[in-house]
């Protein structure tokens, strides 16, 4: 008889699946669903004790409500480009709440309801191309999360014709997508109140829960100053944390003077790891090698940050292009240094390798960048294998 009270390899796999997927749908991933279901007790206990997070087990799905300590830019829906996309998406969720499971509706009905509920500075106008494209992005995410299914038609044609019709059907999942809150949602006036509400329920061992969430949800954790309480916790309990994390996951804890992060030896396909296959991460590794190879020119402050203006950063890119540009992907070879700067900063923000001060545009390059460097082989220009 299988022992379900032990945190074994199946529990480790189940935890990892829950961390990397919004939810696990029984109809789509029956094996994953059964695996988590079989380890439900130990997983629920561990999530509650270490993270202060709620595991929801439903007959149709399993979901771990992942609430970050601090929201980051990269935590949003990656396909969304404008605040309007999120507003339209939320109006669509409101519409779906009024639909019965398997109830069918037309795109024109959805458009009408979204238009009526939309609270933006300017009203939605479906004759405007940018508004139609925003709706298309929102609808595609509704389909990606399986909140609606297409019965007839194609949403892609809506970008050229606002009269285009598509027939949809609401799914069982549409009413479970949003989190439930203890108070009426309209009583909250700022997003920070939603986070505060969560910590009211997690006052016991709050520091530990904050640290676990930061380590597992973010690329890295930065020391803000000498008295940073979260970082001090990691330094003081490093051995205990390391032992616990390695026992309950495939991750390994790394702690440096100004940064801490988790690594995995053999990444699974669904995991986001650095570096990835994108050409931008190749350039970021080269950037790390370049600036850390010149300690007299680029000095770090007490928190391990290198301060640089955008103009100085662009000069670094020019220098890197002279040294390694022939090896860059064509996309970056053909791009201006200004364009490369924009692309790299966007990617570095996603990996928490840089912070840009809004008022001064000053770059704070984080110490996490220095953990990994990269360079081309000596004979890369001749196609060698050294």
VENCOR-V636712 format. One line per field, one symbol per residue. ss: DSSP state (H for helix, E for strand, - for the rest). phi: phi as a letter, one per 40 degrees, with the letter a starting at -180 (. if undefined). burial: + if it has 9 or more other ideal C-beta (glycine too) atoms within 8 Angstrom, else -. A space follows every 10 residues. Layout:
# VENCOR-V636712
ss->???
phi->???
burial->???
This chain:
# VENCOR-V636712
ss->--------HH HHHHHHHHHH ---EE----H HHHHHHHH-H HHHHHHHHHH H---EEE--- EEEE------ --HHH----- --HHHHHHHH HHHHHHH--- ---EEEHHHH HHHHHHH--- --------HH HHHHHHHHHH HHHH---EEE EE--HHHHH- ------EEEE -HHHH----- ----HHH--- HHHHHHHHHH -----HHHHH HHHHHHH--- EE------HH HHHHHH-HHH HHHHHHHH-- EEEEE---EE EEEE------ --------HH HHHHHHHHHH HH-------- -----EEE-H HHHHHHHHHH HHHHHHH--H HHH---HHHH HHHHHHHHHH ---EEE---- --EEE-HHHH H--------H HH----
phi->.ccccccbdc cccccccccb bdabcdccbd ccdcccccbd cccdcccccc bgbbcbbbcb ababccbccb cbdccccccc bbdddcccdc cccccccccc dgccacdccc dcccdcccbc cbccbcccdc cccccccccc cdcccgcbbc cahacdcccb accdbbbbbc bccccbcccc bcbddcccba dccccccccc cbccfccccc cccccccbca bbccacbdcc ccccccbdcc cdcccccbac cbcbbbdbaa abbbcbccdc ccbbcbcccc ccccccdccc cccbcccbcc cdcgcbcacc cccccdcccc cccbdccccd dccccccccc ddcccccccc cfcabbcccb gccbcccdcc cbbaaccdbc cbgcbc
burial->------+--+ ++++++++++ ---+++---- -++-++++++ -+++-+++-+ +++-+----- +++++--+-- ---+-----+ ---++++++- ++++++--+- +---+++--+ +-+++-++-- ---+-+---- ++++++++++ +++-++++-+ --+-+-++-- ---+-+++++ +-++-+---- +------+-- --+++-+++- -+---+++++ ++++++-+-+ +++----+-+ ++++---+-- ++-+++-+-- ++++-+-+++ ++-+------ +---+---++ ++++++++++ ++-----+-- --++++-+-+ --++-+++++ +--++--+-- -++-+-+--+ +-+++-+++- ++++-+---- ++++++++++ +-++----++ ------
